[in-house]
Amino acid sequence: MHNTTALLIELGSLILVLGLVGRLAGRVGLSPIPLYLLAGLAFGHGGLLPLDASEDFVAVGADIGVILLLLLLGLEYSASELVNSLRTQYPSGAVDFVLNATPGAVAALILGWGPVAAVALAGVTWISSSGVIAKVLTDLGRLGNRETPVVLGVLVMEDLSMAVYLPLLTALLAGVGLAGGSVALLIALGTVGLVLYVVLRHGRLISRAVSSDDPEMLLLVVLGLTVLVAGVAQQLQVSAAVGAFLVGIALSGEVAEGARRLLTPLRDLFAAVFFVFFGLSTDPADIPPVLLPALLLAVVTAFTKIATGWYAARRAGIGRRGRLRAGGALVARGEFSVVIAGLAVATEPRIGPIAAAYVLILVILGPLAARWTEPLVSHLRRGKGAGGTPVTRAPGLPATDETLGAGGHWLRLGVGFGPSRALQGFPPDRWSAEPQARC
């Protein structure tokens, strides 16, 4: 009875604190992720008020949070959208990987952490925060900008790459070696390919089998199926997160919309618990020694993300200002950097402190970079007397270079942890990285 009482008190206090800090973040216009991490540091070992009774419960809640994050992410895409993005965006995705994963891998090797830690830290520095970026684009009124589909295309490629990266990382962390990692990679690739094929051919049948007019039944079936598939995927060393992502892809239409609506509050709750758990597992005393490496890594990868956005926007035929806006928008890191570090921290505990510091820096710097990269560079160019190049607009485009098209077509983006990246009013080929008129 005493343990149950302590569990309820600690858990209730923790959730209340998360609600208060989340409200505070909303008032000041920040993502709640850094405040959740700080709350975890405060309640963890070495913190101000360590949690003892509820630690195991929070650990399970954190696992569910990762599963729901990936499930809701998968629900945002149809198989055809993913295939189209893979076909048109792979050059930008490759540049994104090389420019942003390399600094993390090199940093881990310089610090003497070994190849497995290098693979994990490469993922931490590679993946941008879709949740933070979605909110920034919304707040800055850029949802209709011509460079925004380019930003979305890069994010889609990163999400799709997780289906390959996470199984490989999981296998390496389990100590199965290169051969075992290769097997896990082949299994992941085969599974993703099979799921995409089945969904493209029989997606309506799958959605019809899961569909229910009763919201309660729909919630139970989708959640139960997701947790089951995630467990099986984990048993096969493919990663529970990837299993959840594939379930989300397999559902479409009204079923996906209904499941998204029902599961979003659960996702936000358990995702917050996950970020707190990551903070709980990190000793605050371990952060100051790695603060300088984390800061240097943040500065380097901020510039590499700007370069990534510049390249991707240039492929799409977008002008200099739009390229800078695209690059600045991609700087923020957040939820998936923490997910990757959370997977690795049990085997490579040294990653936890540097990942926490790195995410704290870039989740704050990201919105500033999105807002000021283009104005700052333009100001510096004017200060040096650089002349502008006249912009030639393709026939039929609107008179402004800020909108994606006349009539106010908007991106359907959420502002929580996992945004919807589909374009309302535009087929997938309009938000691919195919050449478009400059702006």
C-alpha positions as CSV (number, residue, x, y, z in Angstrom):
1,M,0.0,0.0,0.0
2,H,2.8,2.4,0.9
3,N,4.5,1.8,-2.5
4,T,1.3,2.4,-4.3
5,T,0.7,5.6,-2.4
6,A,4.2,6.8,-3.2
7,L,3.8,5.9,-6.8
8,L,0.6,7.8,-7.2
9,I,2.0,10.9,-5.5
10,E,5.2,10.9,-7.5
11,L,3.4,10.2,-10.8
12,G,0.7,12.8,-10.2
13,S,3.3,15.4,-9.2
14,L,5.4,14.6,-12.3
15,I,2.5,14.9,-14.7
16,L,1.3,18.2,-13.1
17,V,4.8,19.6,-13.4
18,L,4.9,18.6,-17.1
19,G,1.6,20.4,-17.7
20,L,2.8,23.5,-16.0
21,V,6.1,23.7,-17.8
22,G,4.4,22.9,-21.1
23,R,2.0,25.8,-20.5
24,L,5.0,28.0,-19.7
25,A,6.8,26.9,-22.9
26,G,3.6,27.8,-24.9
27,R,3.5,31.2,-23.4
28,V,7.0,32.1,-24.3
29,G,6.8,30.5,-27.8
30,L,9.3,27.6,-27.2
31,S,9.0,23.9,-27.7
32,P,8.3,22.1,-24.4
33,I,11.0,19.5,-25.1
34,P,13.9,21.3,-23.4
35,L,11.8,22.0,-20.3
36,Y,10.8,18.3,-20.2
37,L,14.4,17.3,-20.3
38,L,15.3,19.8,-17.5
39,A,12.4,18.4,-15.5
40,G,13.9,14.9,-16.0
41,L,17.3,16.1,-14.9
42,A,15.7,17.6,-11.8
43,F,13.9,14.4,-10.8
44,G,16.6,12.0,-11.8
45,H,19.6,10.5,-9.9
46,G,21.8,13.4,-8.8
47,G,18.9,15.9,-9.3
48,L,17.0,18.0,-6.8
49,L,14.1,15.6,-6.1
50,P,14.9,12.0,-7.2
51,L,12.0,9.8,-8.0
52,D,12.2,6.3,-6.6
53,A,8.8,4.7,-6.5
54,S,7.7,5.6,-10.0
55,E,10.9,5.1,-11.9
56,D,9.9,1.7,-13.3
57,F,6.5,2.9,-14.3
58,V,8.0,5.9,-16.1
59,A,10.4,3.6,-17.9
60,V,7.5,1.6,-19.4
61,G,5.7,4.9,-20.2
62,A,8.8,6.0,-22.0
63,D,8.8,2.9,-24.2
64,I,5.1,3.5,-25.0
65,G,6.0,7.1,-25.8
66,V,8.5,6.1,-28.5
67,I,6.0,3.6,-30.0
68,L,3.3,6.2,-30.2
69,L,5.6,8.8,-31.7
70,L,6.5,6.5,-34.6
71,L,2.9,5.3,-35.0
72,L,1.6,8.8,-35.4
73,L,4.4,9.6,-37.7
74,G,3.5,6.7,-39.9
75,L,-0.2,7.7,-39.9
76,E,0.8,11.0,-41.5
77,Y,1.9,9.3,-44.8
78,S,0.5,7.1,-47.4
79,A,2.6,4.5,-49.1
80,S,2.4,6.3,-52.4
81,E,3.7,9.6,-50.8
82,L,6.6,7.7,-49.3
83,V,7.5,6.0,-52.6
84,N,7.2,9.3,-54.5
85,S,9.5,11.1,-51.9
86,L,12.0,8.3,-52.1
87,R,12.1,8.5,-55.9
88,T,12.5,12.3,-56.1
89,Q,14.2,13.3,-52.9
90,Y,17.0,10.8,-52.5
91,P,19.8,13.2,-53.6
92,S,18.8,15.7,-50.9
93,G,18.5,12.8,-48.4
94,A,22.0,11.6,-49.2
95,V,23.5,15.0,-48.8
96,D,21.6,15.5,-45.6
97,F,23.0,12.2,-44.2
98,V,26.6,12.9,-45.3
99,L,26.7,16.5,-44.0
100,N,24.9,16.0,-40.7
101,A,25.7,12.4,-39.6
102,T,29.4,12.7,-40.3
103,P,30.1,15.4,-37.6
104,G,28.5,13.2,-34.9
105,A,30.4,10.1,-35.9
106,V,33.7,12.0,-36.1
107,A,33.1,13.6,-32.7
108,A,32.5,10.2,-31.1
109,L,35.7,8.8,-32.6
110,I,37.7,11.8,-31.5
111,L,36.3,11.4,-27.9
112,G,37.5,7.8,-28.1
113,W,34.0,6.3,-27.7
114,G,34.3,3.6,-30.4
115,P,32.4,2.7,-33.6
116,V,29.0,1.8,-32.0
117,A,28.9,5.1,-30.2
118,A,29.9,6.8,-33.4
119,V,26.9,5.3,-35.2
120,A,24.5,6.4,-32.4
121,L,25.9,10.0,-32.2
122,A,25.7,10.3,-35.9
123,G,22.0,9.6,-35.7
124,V,21.6,12.2,-33.0
125,T,23.2,14.9,-35.1
126,W,21.5,13.8,-38.3
127,I,17.8,14.0,-37.7
128,S,16.0,17.3,-37.5
129,S,13.0,17.9,-35.1
130,S,9.9,17.7,-37.2
131,G,7.7,18.9,-34.2
132,V,9.8,22.0,-33.6
133,I,10.1,22.8,-37.3
134,A,6.3,22.4,-37.8
135,K,5.6,24.9,-35.0
136,V,8.2,27.4,-36.2
137,L,6.9,27.3,-39.8
138,T,3.4,27.9,-38.4
139,D,4.4,30.7,-36.1
140,L,6.4,32.5,-38.9
141,G,3.6,32.2,-41.4
142,R,5.7,30.2,-43.9
143,L,3.3,27.4,-44.5
144,G,2.6,28.7,-48.0
145,N,6.2,29.5,-48.9
146,R,7.7,27.8,-51.9
147,E,10.7,26.5,-49.9
148,T,8.4,24.7,-47.4
149,P,7.8,21.6,-49.5
150,V,11.6,21.3,-49.8
151,V,11.8,21.3,-46.0
152,L,9.1,18.7,-45.8
153,G,10.8,16.5,-48.4
154,V,14.0,16.4,-46.4
155,L,12.0,15.5,-43.2
156,V,10.2,12.8,-45.0
157,M,13.5,11.3,-46.2
158,E,14.8,11.4,-42.6
159,D,11.7,9.7,-41.3
160,L,11.9,7.0,-43.9
161,S,15.6,6.5,-43.2
162,M,14.7,5.7,-39.6
163,A,13.1,2.4,-40.8
164,V,16.6,1.4,-41.9
165,Y,18.8,3.2,-39.3
166,L,17.0,2.1,-36.1
167,P,17.2,-1.7,-36.8
168,L,20.9,-1.3,-37.6
169,L,21.6,0.7,-34.5
170,T,19.6,-1.7,-32.3
171,A,21.6,-4.7,-33.6
172,L,24.9,-3.0,-33.0
173,L,23.9,-2.0,-29.5
174,A,22.9,-5.6,-28.8
175,G,26.5,-6.6,-29.7
176,V,25.6,-8.9,-32.6
177,G,28.5,-7.5,-34.7
178,L,28.7,-6.4,-38.3
179,A,27.2,-9.7,-39.7
180,G,24.3,-9.5,-37.3
181,G,23.8,-5.8,-38.1
182,S,23.8,-6.7,-41.8
183,V,21.1,-9.3,-41.3
184,A,19.0,-6.8,-39.3
185,L,19.4,-4.3,-42.1
186,L,18.3,-6.8,-44.7
187,I,15.3,-7.8,-42.6
188,A,14.4,-4.1,-42.1
189,L,14.7,-3.4,-45.8
190,G,12.7,-6.4,-46.8
191,T,10.0,-5.7,-44.2
192,V,9.6,-2.0,-45.3
193,G,9.5,-3.1,-49.0
194,L,6.9,-5.8,-48.2
195,V,4.7,-3.4,-46.2
196,L,4.9,-0.7,-48.9
197,Y,4.0,-3.3,-51.6
198,V,1.1,-4.7,-49.6
199,V,-0.3,-1.3,-48.7
200,L,-0.1,-0.1,-52.3
201,R,-1.9,-3.2,-53.5
202,H,-4.3,-3.9,-50.6
203,G,-4.3,-0.8,-48.4
204,R,-8.0,-0.5,-48.5
205,L,-8.6,-4.0,-47.3
206,I,-6.2,-3.5,-44.3
207,S,-7.9,-0.3,-43.3
208,R,-11.4,-1.9,-43.7
209,A,-10.4,-4.8,-41.4
210,V,-9.2,-2.3,-38.7
211,S,-12.0,0.2,-39.2
212,S,-14.8,0.7,-36.6
213,D,-17.5,3.2,-36.2
214,D,-17.0,3.0,-32.4
215,P,-14.1,5.2,-31.4
216,E,-13.4,3.0,-28.3
217,M,-13.0,-0.1,-30.5
218,L,-10.9,1.7,-33.0
219,L,-8.6,3.0,-30.3
220,L,-8.2,-0.5,-28.7
221,V,-7.6,-2.3,-32.0
222,V,-5.1,0.2,-33.4
223,L,-3.2,0.6,-30.1
224,G,-3.2,-3.2,-29.4
225,L,-2.0,-4.0,-32.9
226,T,0.7,-1.4,-32.7
227,V,2.1,-2.6,-29.4
228,L,1.9,-6.2,-30.6
229,V,3.8,-5.5,-33.8
230,A,6.3,-3.4,-31.9
231,G,7.0,-6.3,-29.5
232,V,7.4,-8.8,-32.4
233,A,9.7,-6.3,-34.2
234,Q,11.8,-5.9,-31.0
235,Q,12.1,-9.7,-30.7
236,L,13.4,-9.9,-34.3
237,Q,16.0,-7.1,-33.5
238,V,14.2,-4.8,-36.0
239,S,13.3,-2.2,-33.4
240,A,9.9,-1.6,-31.8
241,A,9.8,1.9,-33.1
242,V,10.1,0.7,-36.7
243,G,7.3,-1.8,-36.2
244,A,5.1,1.0,-34.9
245,F,6.0,3.2,-37.9
246,L,5.1,0.4,-40.4
247,V,1.7,-0.1,-38.7
248,G,1.0,3.6,-39.2
249,I,1.9,3.4,-42.9
250,A,-0.4,0.4,-43.3
251,L,-3.4,2.4,-42.2
252,S,-4.9,5.0,-44.5
253,G,-8.0,7.1,-45.2
254,E,-10.7,7.6,-42.6
255,V,-9.1,4.9,-40.3
256,A,-5.8,6.8,-40.2
257,E,-7.6,10.1,-39.6
258,G,-9.7,8.6,-36.8
259,A,-6.7,6.9,-35.2
260,R,-4.7,10.1,-35.4
261,R,-7.4,12.1,-33.7
262,L,-7.8,9.5,-30.9
263,L,-4.2,8.8,-30.3
264,T,-2.7,12.3,-30.4
265,P,-3.4,13.1,-26.8
266,L,-2.0,9.8,-25.7
267,R,1.1,10.4,-27.9
268,D,1.7,13.8,-26.4
269,L,1.4,12.5,-22.8
270,F,3.7,9.5,-23.2
271,A,6.1,11.4,-25.4
272,A,6.5,13.9,-22.6
273,V,7.1,11.0,-20.2
274,F,9.7,9.7,-22.6
275,F,11.6,13.0,-22.5
276,V,11.4,13.1,-18.8
277,F,12.7,9.5,-18.6
278,F,15.7,10.4,-20.7
279,G,16.5,13.2,-18.3
280,L,16.0,10.9,-15.4
281,S,18.6,8.5,-16.8
282,T,21.2,11.4,-17.2
283,D,23.1,12.6,-14.2
284,P,23.2,16.4,-14.2
285,A,26.8,16.3,-13.0
286,D,27.9,14.6,-16.2
287,I,26.7,17.5,-18.4
288,P,29.2,20.3,-17.6
289,P,32.3,18.3,-18.8
290,V,30.6,17.7,-22.2
291,L,29.1,21.2,-22.6
292,L,31.9,22.6,-24.8
293,P,31.9,19.5,-27.2
294,A,28.1,19.7,-27.4
295,L,28.3,23.4,-28.2
296,L,30.9,22.9,-30.9
297,L,28.9,20.1,-32.4
298,A,25.8,22.2,-32.3
299,V,27.5,25.1,-34.1
300,V,29.0,22.8,-36.8
301,T,25.7,20.9,-37.4
302,A,23.7,24.1,-37.5
303,F,25.8,25.2,-40.5
304,T,25.6,21.8,-42.1
305,K,21.8,21.8,-41.9
306,I,21.7,25.2,-43.5
307,A,23.9,23.8,-46.3
308,T,21.5,20.9,-46.6
309,G,18.5,23.2,-47.0
310,W,20.4,25.4,-49.5
311,Y,21.2,22.3,-51.6
312,A,17.7,20.9,-51.5
313,A,16.1,24.2,-52.3
314,R,18.5,24.8,-55.2
315,R,17.6,21.5,-56.7
316,A,14.0,22.7,-56.6
317,G,14.9,25.8,-58.5
318,I,14.3,28.2,-55.5
319,G,16.1,31.5,-55.2
320,R,18.8,32.5,-52.7
321,R,16.4,33.9,-50.0
322,G,14.2,30.8,-50.1
323,R,17.3,28.5,-49.9
324,L,18.5,30.3,-46.7
325,R,15.0,30.1,-45.2
326,A,14.9,26.3,-45.9
327,G,18.3,25.8,-44.4
328,G,17.5,27.8,-41.2
329,A,14.3,25.9,-40.8
330,L,16.1,22.6,-40.6
331,V,18.5,23.5,-37.8
332,A,16.4,22.3,-34.8
333,R,17.0,18.9,-33.3
334,G,14.6,17.4,-30.8
335,E,12.4,14.3,-30.3
336,F,14.2,11.8,-32.6
337,S,17.7,12.8,-31.5
338,V,16.5,12.0,-27.9
339,V,14.9,8.7,-29.1
340,I,18.2,7.6,-30.7
341,A,20.2,8.6,-27.6
342,G,17.7,6.9,-25.4
343,L,18.2,3.6,-27.3
344,A,22.0,3.9,-27.0
345,V,22.3,5.2,-23.5
346,A,22.0,1.7,-21.8
347,T,24.9,0.4,-23.8
348,E,26.8,3.7,-24.3
349,P,26.0,5.8,-21.2
350,R,28.4,8.5,-22.3
351,I,26.1,9.5,-25.1
352,G,23.3,10.6,-22.7
353,P,24.9,13.8,-21.3
354,I,26.3,15.1,-24.6
355,A,23.0,14.3,-26.4
356,A,21.0,16.1,-23.7
357,A,23.2,19.2,-23.9
358,Y,23.2,19.1,-27.7
359,V,19.4,18.9,-28.0
360,L,18.9,21.6,-25.3
361,I,21.1,24.0,-27.4
362,L,19.6,23.3,-30.8
363,V,16.0,23.1,-29.8
364,I,16.4,26.7,-28.6
365,L,18.8,27.8,-31.4
366,G,16.6,26.2,-34.1
367,P,13.7,28.7,-34.0
368,L,16.2,31.6,-33.9
369,A,18.0,30.2,-37.0
370,A,14.8,29.8,-38.8
371,R,13.8,33.4,-38.1
372,W,17.1,35.1,-38.6
373,T,19.3,33.2,-41.1
374,E,17.9,34.8,-44.2
375,P,17.6,38.4,-42.8
376,L,21.1,38.2,-41.3
377,V,22.8,36.9,-44.5
378,S,20.9,39.5,-46.6
379,H,22.0,42.2,-44.2
380,L,25.7,41.1,-44.4
381,R,25.5,41.0,-48.2
382,R,24.0,44.5,-48.4
383,G,26.7,45.7,-46.0
384,K,29.4,44.4,-48.4
385,G,27.7,46.0,-51.3
386,A,26.8,42.8,-53.0
387,G,24.4,43.3,-55.8
388,G,21.3,41.3,-56.2
389,T,20.4,39.1,-59.2
390,P,17.1,39.8,-60.9
391,V,14.7,37.0,-60.4
392,T,12.9,35.6,-63.4
393,R,9.4,34.3,-62.6
394,A,7.9,31.5,-64.5
395,P,4.6,32.3,-66.4
396,G,1.5,31.8,-64.3
397,L,3.2,32.1,-60.9
398,P,1.8,34.7,-58.4
399,A,3.4,38.1,-58.0
400,T,4.8,37.3,-54.6
401,D,7.8,35.0,-53.9
402,E,6.4,34.0,-50.5
403,T,3.5,31.7,-51.5
404,L,3.4,28.3,-53.0
405,G,0.5,29.2,-55.2
406,A,-2.4,31.6,-55.7
407,G,-5.5,31.0,-53.7
408,G,-3.7,30.3,-50.4
409,H,-3.0,26.6,-50.5
410,W,-1.8,25.7,-47.0
411,L,0.3,22.8,-45.6
412,R,-1.5,20.7,-43.0
413,L,1.1,20.8,-40.3
414,G,0.6,20.0,-36.6
415,V,2.4,21.8,-33.8
416,G,2.9,18.8,-31.5
417,F,5.6,16.2,-31.5
418,G,4.8,14.7,-34.9
419,P,3.5,17.0,-37.6
420,S,1.4,16.1,-40.5
421,R,3.4,16.9,-43.6
422,A,0.9,16.3,-46.4
423,L,0.0,19.3,-48.6
424,Q,-3.7,20.1,-48.7
425,G,-4.7,21.0,-52.2
426,F,-1.5,19.7,-53.8
427,P,-0.7,16.2,-55.1
428,P,2.6,14.6,-53.8
429,D,4.5,15.6,-56.9
430,R,4.0,19.3,-56.1
431,W,5.9,19.0,-52.8
432,S,8.7,16.9,-54.2
433,A,12.1,18.3,-55.0
434,E,11.6,18.5,-58.7
435,P,12.8,21.7,-60.3
436,Q,10.3,24.6,-59.9
437,A,10.4,28.3,-60.8
438,R,12.8,30.4,-58.7
439,C,11.6,32.6,-55.9
